[in-house]
Amino acid sequence: MPDLTPTDIVNKEFGRSLRGYATDEVDDFLQQASDSLFRALEEGQRLRGQIESLNEQLKRYQQTENLIKNALVLAERTAEDLRAQAQRDAEQIRRDATEQLRTERAEMETMRHSRLGMIAELRALLNAHLSLLESQERRIQPPQAPPTEEEQH
């Protein structure tokens, strides 16, 4: 049997019988039933619309939630990538600094040896010049007379 509509209830006509119901009461009741069914159908339609609206809103919230979850995952990956890159950069800086320190220490040691060599060469040159000066000084000094007897006593 198909669903009744309010119009079906209002337009329903019953056959007359000798001992039938009071037609005014039946008509009033059918009108009330029709009005109740109409309100129920309207309420059902309103609720279906509200359900549809809430389902759409729920779908948007779920999409937003998925976007937030994806953004969070991406942010976590990005943060982890940045941490890893920072660690690699720090390690590279440390290796570079250690290598530069070794190089500079080696250069300093080379310069220290070079400086010591220059000092030794300069000392040898100065000693050679000192010897030459002393030799020149001895040549220009008058010969010393042998000490006299008085000077010896």
JODA-V416962 format. One record per pair of residues at least 4 apart in sequence whose C-alpha atoms are under 8 Angstrom apart, sorted by the first residue. I is the first residue (numbers start at 1). J is the second residue. Records with the same first field share a line. If there is no record, write none. Layout:
I: J, J
//
This chain:
4: 8, 9
5: 9, 34, 37, 38
6: 10, 33, 34, 35, 37, 38
7: 11, 34
8: 12
9: 30, 31, 33, 34
10: 27, 30, 31, 34
16: 20
21: 25, 26
22: 26
23: 27
24: 28
25: 29
26: 30
27: 31
28: 32
29: 33
30: 34
31: 35
32: 36
33: 37
34: 38
35: 39
36: 40
37: 41
38: 42
39: 43
40: 44
41: 45
42: 46
43: 47
44: 48
45: 49
46: 50
47: 51
48: 52
49: 53
50: 54
51: 55
52: 56
53: 57
54: 58
55: 59
56: 60
57: 61
58: 62
59: 63
60: 64
61: 65
62: 66
63: 67
64: 68
65: 69
66: 70
67: 71
68: 72
69: 73
70: 74
71: 75
72: 76
73: 77
74: 78
75: 79
76: 80
77: 81
78: 82
79: 83
80: 84
81: 85
82: 86
83: 87
84: 88
85: 89
86: 90
87: 91
88: 92
89: 93
90: 94
91: 95
92: 96
93: 97
94: 98
95: 99
96: 100
97: 101
98: 102
99: 103
100: 104
101: 105
102: 106
103: 107
104: 108
105: 109
106: 110
107: 111
108: 112
109: 113
110: 114
111: 115
112: 116
113: 117
114: 118
115: 119
116: 120
117: 121
118: 122
119: 123
120: 124
121: 125
122: 126
123: 127
124: 128
125: 129
126: 130
127: 131
128: 132
129: 133
130: 134
131: 135
132: 136
133: 137
134: 138
135: 139
136: 140
137: 141
147: 151, 152
148: 152
149: 153
//
